[in-house]
Amino acid sequence: MKAAVFHAPGTITCDTVDDPVIQDANDIILRVTSTAICGSNLNMYSGGIPQARSMVMGQFMGIAEESSA
């Protein structure tokens, strides 16, 4: 799947990442219908909050496709 991935301050790319899997009893698989970068993510983007590794960014809204229950 495609995701917005933060790599370093000022660097976000659209990367192919692994499809999600259910790992915990509280997990769901969400088909994303809308997404945005949260204002707090701007602190990472500007370098104000250091990140040790690359990470998928954003806030998501969508339809639950699969759950562990």
NUROVEX-542758 format. One record per residue: residue number from 1; residue in one letter; chain; x, z, y of N, C-alpha, C in turn. Coordinates in Angstrom, 1 decimal. Atoms other than C-alpha are relative to their C-alpha. Layout:
BEGIN
+------+------+-------+--------+--------+--------+--------+--------+--------+--------+--------+--------+
| resi | resn | chain |    nxx |    nzz |    nyy |   caxx |   cazz |   cayy |    cxx |    czz |    cyy |
+------+------+-------+--------+--------+--------+--------+--------+--------+--------+--------+--------+
|  NUM |    A |     A |      X |      Z |      Y |      X |      Z |      Y |      X |      Z |      Y |
...
+------+------+-------+--------+--------+--------+--------+--------+--------+--------+--------+--------+
//
This chain:
BEGIN
+------+------+-------+--------+--------+--------+--------+--------+--------+--------+--------+--------+
| resi | resn | chain |    nxx |    nzz |    nyy |   caxx |   cazz |   cayy |    cxx |    czz |    cyy |
+------+------+-------+--------+--------+--------+--------+--------+--------+--------+--------+--------+
|    1 |    M |     A |    0.8 |    0.0 |   -1.2 |    0.0 |    0.0 |    0.0 |    0.9 |    0.0 |    1.2 |
|    2 |    K |     A |   -0.8 |    0.0 |   -1.2 |    1.1 |   -0.3 |    3.6 |   -0.3 |    1.3 |    0.8 |
|    3 |    A |     A |    0.1 |   -1.2 |   -0.8 |    1.7 |    2.7 |    5.9 |    1.0 |   -0.1 |    1.1 |
|    4 |    A |     A |   -0.9 |   -0.2 |   -1.2 |    3.2 |    3.5 |    9.3 |    0.9 |    1.1 |   -0.4 |
|    5 |    V |     A |   -1.0 |   -1.0 |    0.4 |    6.4 |    5.3 |    8.4 |    1.0 |    0.3 |    1.1 |
|    6 |    F |     A |   -1.0 |   -0.4 |   -1.0 |    8.5 |    7.3 |   10.8 |    1.3 |    0.2 |   -0.7 |
|    7 |    H |     A |   -1.3 |   -0.1 |    0.6 |   12.2 |    6.9 |   10.1 |    1.0 |    0.8 |    0.9 |
|    8 |    A |     A |   -0.9 |   -0.7 |   -0.9 |   14.0 |    8.3 |   13.2 |   -0.7 |   -0.1 |    1.4 |
|    9 |    P |     A |    0.6 |    0.1 |   -1.3 |   13.2 |    8.9 |   16.9 |   -0.1 |   -1.4 |    0.5 |
|   10 |    G |     A |    0.2 |    1.4 |   -0.5 |   11.7 |    5.7 |   18.3 |   -0.1 |   -1.0 |   -1.0 |
|   11 |    T |     A |    0.1 |    1.0 |    1.1 |   11.5 |    4.0 |   14.9 |   -1.1 |    0.3 |   -0.9 |
|   12 |    I |     A |    1.1 |    0.0 |    0.9 |    8.2 |    3.5 |   13.2 |   -0.2 |   -1.4 |   -0.5 |
|   13 |    T |     A |    0.2 |    1.3 |    0.5 |    7.8 |    0.6 |   10.8 |   -1.2 |    0.0 |   -1.0 |
|   14 |    C |     A |    1.0 |    0.1 |    1.0 |    5.0 |   -0.7 |    8.6 |    0.6 |   -0.4 |   -1.3 |
|   15 |    D |     A |   -0.8 |    0.1 |    1.2 |    6.4 |   -0.2 |    5.1 |   -1.0 |   -0.1 |   -1.2 |
|   16 |    T |     A |    0.7 |   -0.1 |    1.3 |    5.1 |   -0.7 |    1.5 |    0.4 |    1.3 |   -0.6 |
|   17 |    V |     A |   -0.2 |   -1.3 |    0.6 |    4.8 |    2.7 |   -0.1 |   -0.8 |    0.1 |   -1.3 |
|   18 |    D |     A |    0.7 |   -0.1 |    1.3 |    3.7 |    3.9 |   -3.5 |   -1.5 |    0.3 |    0.2 |
|   19 |    D |     A |    1.5 |   -0.4 |   -0.1 |   -0.1 |    4.1 |   -4.1 |   -0.1 |    1.5 |   -0.3 |
|   20 |    P |     A |    0.2 |   -1.5 |    0.2 |   -1.4 |    7.7 |   -4.0 |   -0.5 |    0.2 |   -1.4 |
|   21 |    V |     A |    0.5 |   -0.5 |    1.3 |   -2.1 |    9.6 |   -7.2 |   -0.5 |    1.4 |    0.2 |
|   22 |    I |     A |    0.5 |   -1.4 |    0.0 |   -4.1 |   12.8 |   -7.8 |    1.1 |    0.9 |   -0.7 |
|   23 |    Q |     A |   -1.1 |   -0.9 |    0.5 |   -1.5 |   15.6 |   -8.2 |   -0.5 |    1.5 |   -0.1 |
|   24 |    D |     A |    0.4 |   -1.4 |   -0.1 |   -3.5 |   18.8 |   -7.5 |   -1.5 |    0.0 |   -0.1 |
|   25 |    A |     A |    1.4 |   -0.1 |    0.2 |   -7.0 |   20.1 |   -8.2 |   -0.8 |   -0.2 |    1.3 |
|   26 |    N |     A |    0.7 |    0.2 |   -1.3 |   -7.9 |   19.8 |   -4.4 |    0.3 |   -1.4 |    0.6 |
|   27 |    D |     A |   -0.3 |    1.3 |   -0.5 |   -6.6 |   16.2 |   -4.0 |   -1.2 |   -1.0 |   -0.1 |
|   28 |    I |     A |    0.9 |    1.2 |    0.0 |   -8.7 |   13.1 |   -3.2 |    0.8 |   -1.2 |    0.3 |
|   29 |    I |     A |   -0.5 |    1.3 |   -0.4 |   -7.8 |    9.4 |   -2.9 |   -1.0 |   -0.5 |    1.0 |
|   30 |    L |     A |    0.8 |    0.4 |   -1.2 |   -9.1 |    8.2 |    0.5 |    0.2 |   -1.5 |    0.3 |
|   31 |    R |     A |   -0.1 |    1.4 |   -0.5 |   -9.8 |    4.5 |    1.3 |   -0.1 |    0.1 |    1.5 |
|   32 |    V |     A |   -0.1 |   -0.2 |   -1.5 |   -8.7 |    4.6 |    5.0 |   -0.8 |   -1.1 |    0.7 |
|   33 |    T |     A |    0.8 |    0.9 |   -0.8 |  -11.2 |    3.0 |    7.4 |    0.4 |    0.0 |    1.4 |
|   34 |    S |     A |   -0.5 |   -0.2 |   -1.3 |   -9.7 |    4.3 |   10.6 |    1.2 |    0.9 |    0.0 |
|   35 |    T |     A |   -1.2 |   -0.8 |   -0.1 |   -6.3 |    5.7 |   11.6 |    0.5 |    0.0 |    1.4 |
|   36 |    A |     A |   -0.6 |    0.0 |   -1.3 |   -4.4 |    6.7 |   14.7 |    1.2 |    1.0 |   -0.1 |
|   37 |    I |     A |   -1.1 |   -1.0 |   -0.1 |   -1.2 |    8.5 |   15.7 |   -0.5 |    1.1 |    0.8 |
|   38 |    C |     A |    0.4 |   -1.2 |   -0.7 |   -1.9 |   12.0 |   16.7 |    1.0 |    0.3 |    1.2 |
|   39 |    G |     A |   -0.9 |   -0.4 |   -1.2 |   -0.5 |   13.3 |   20.1 |    1.1 |    0.8 |   -0.4 |
|   40 |    S |     A |   -1.1 |   -0.8 |    0.5 |    1.6 |   15.8 |   18.2 |    1.0 |   -0.8 |   -0.7 |
|   41 |    N |     A |   -1.0 |    0.9 |    0.6 |    3.3 |   13.0 |   16.4 |    1.0 |   -0.6 |    1.0 |
|   42 |    L |     A |   -0.9 |    0.5 |   -1.1 |    4.7 |   11.9 |   19.7 |    1.3 |    0.8 |    0.2 |
|   43 |    N |     A |   -1.1 |   -0.9 |   -0.1 |    7.0 |   14.9 |   19.6 |    1.1 |   -0.4 |   -1.0 |
|   44 |    M |     A |   -1.0 |    0.5 |    0.9 |    8.7 |   13.5 |   16.5 |    0.5 |   -1.3 |    0.4 |
|   45 |    Y |     A |   -0.4 |    1.3 |   -0.5 |    8.7 |   10.0 |   17.9 |    1.1 |    0.1 |    1.1 |
|   46 |    S |     A |   -1.0 |   -0.2 |   -1.1 |   10.6 |   11.2 |   21.0 |    1.2 |    0.7 |   -0.4 |
|   47 |    G |     A |   -1.2 |   -0.7 |    0.4 |   13.0 |   13.3 |   19.0 |   -0.1 |    1.5 |    0.3 |
|   48 |    G |     A |    0.2 |   -1.4 |   -0.4 |   11.6 |   16.7 |   20.3 |   -0.1 |    0.9 |   -1.2 |
|   49 |    I |     A |    0.1 |   -0.7 |    1.3 |   10.9 |   17.8 |   16.7 |    0.8 |   -0.8 |   -1.0 |
|   50 |    P |     A |   -0.8 |    0.7 |    1.0 |   13.6 |   16.8 |   14.2 |   -0.7 |   -0.1 |   -1.3 |
|   51 |    Q |     A |    0.5 |    0.2 |    1.4 |   12.6 |   15.4 |   10.8 |    1.1 |   -0.3 |   -0.9 |
|   52 |    A |     A |   -1.1 |    0.2 |    0.9 |   14.8 |   15.6 |    7.8 |   -0.1 |   -1.3 |   -0.8 |
|   53 |    R |     A |    0.1 |    1.2 |    0.8 |   13.4 |   12.6 |    6.1 |   -1.1 |   -0.9 |    0.5 |
|   54 |    S |     A |    1.1 |    0.9 |   -0.4 |   11.1 |    9.6 |    6.6 |   -1.3 |    0.5 |   -0.5 |
|   55 |    M |     A |    1.3 |   -0.5 |    0.4 |    7.4 |   10.3 |    6.5 |   -1.1 |   -0.9 |    0.5 |
|   56 |    V |     A |    1.2 |    0.7 |   -0.5 |    4.0 |    8.6 |    6.7 |   -0.6 |    0.8 |    1.1 |
|   57 |    M |     A |    0.6 |   -0.7 |   -1.1 |    2.4 |    9.3 |   10.0 |   -1.4 |   -0.4 |    0.2 |
|   58 |    G |     A |    1.4 |    0.3 |   -0.4 |   -1.1 |    9.4 |   11.4 |   -1.0 |    1.0 |   -0.5 |
|   59 |    Q |     A |    1.2 |   -0.8 |    0.3 |   -4.5 |   11.0 |   11.2 |   -1.0 |   -1.0 |   -0.6 |
|   60 |    F |     A |    0.8 |    1.0 |    0.7 |   -6.9 |    9.3 |    8.8 |   -1.5 |    0.4 |   -0.1 |
|   61 |    M |     A |    1.4 |   -0.2 |    0.3 |  -10.6 |    8.9 |    8.3 |   -0.4 |   -1.1 |   -1.0 |
|   62 |    G |     A |    0.4 |    1.0 |    0.9 |  -12.3 |    7.1 |    5.4 |   -1.0 |    0.4 |   -1.0 |
|   63 |    I |     A |    0.9 |   -0.3 |    1.0 |  -14.2 |    7.1 |    2.2 |    0.7 |    0.5 |   -1.2 |
|   64 |    A |     A |   -0.6 |   -0.6 |    1.2 |  -13.3 |    9.3 |   -0.8 |   -0.3 |   -0.9 |   -1.2 |
|   65 |    E |     A |    0.1 |    1.0 |    1.1 |  -12.6 |    6.9 |   -3.7 |    0.1 |    0.7 |   -1.4 |
|   66 |    E |     A |   -0.3 |   -0.7 |    1.2 |  -11.4 |    9.4 |   -6.3 |    0.3 |    1.5 |    0.3 |
|   67 |    S |     A |   -0.3 |   -1.5 |   -0.1 |  -11.2 |   13.2 |   -6.8 |    0.4 |    0.5 |   -1.3 |
|   68 |    S |     A |   -0.4 |   -0.7 |    1.3 |   -9.9 |   15.6 |   -9.4 |   -1.2 |    0.7 |   -0.6 |
|   69 |    A |     A |    1.1 |   -0.8 |    0.5 |  -13.3 |   17.2 |   -9.8 |   -1.0 |   -1.0 |   -0.8 |
+------+------+-------+--------+--------+--------+--------+--------+--------+--------+--------+--------+
//
